């Protein structure tokens, strides 16, 4: 009941305007799901949205959802985890990504309370240089994003002495409302690798060899920065 999939499918074709139009077209169905989930929550504090700003759906429909949430829930916080695109010409396959990014950045500035910037170029660089993965897959890059998201919201899920709610977490990081774009840092950076040829596949790491289907290898790297969120 809380998953929306358009009947026509196909996405927005890397077109911000097309994604924004689809958001208007499915406005009632999407907000009905949001209302249903918010009604079932004991104490709704805010919303967290994960999207990319380079394509059409994440930028266009994401922008429309930001405006709709800000208008429908004016007193609730909206935090986003936004993946910023690769700016090198030889790495990008979306020609109109600068236009999509600029149009989305305006909505992120006006309608979001906190934006966690996830640089796609930096994610690929970490996977190649730090984790020694020659051709990182989408799943491996997404696992890095999931690690950052889980680490930055740990205090919201587990009891502690500070940063127990979203307001307390963001209040200490955002000096002024417009200055709410946050950079991430995490250490140690690890990633699970289920390929048969991973480390310790032959049992040389000190233990008996495991079957090929049960050999998760872990790649790790040291990163100097230890903070989770910085302005």
Order of alpha helices (4+ residues) and beta strands (2+ residues): alpha-alpha-beta-alpha-beta-alpha-beta-alpha-alpha-alpha-alpha-beta-beta-beta-beta
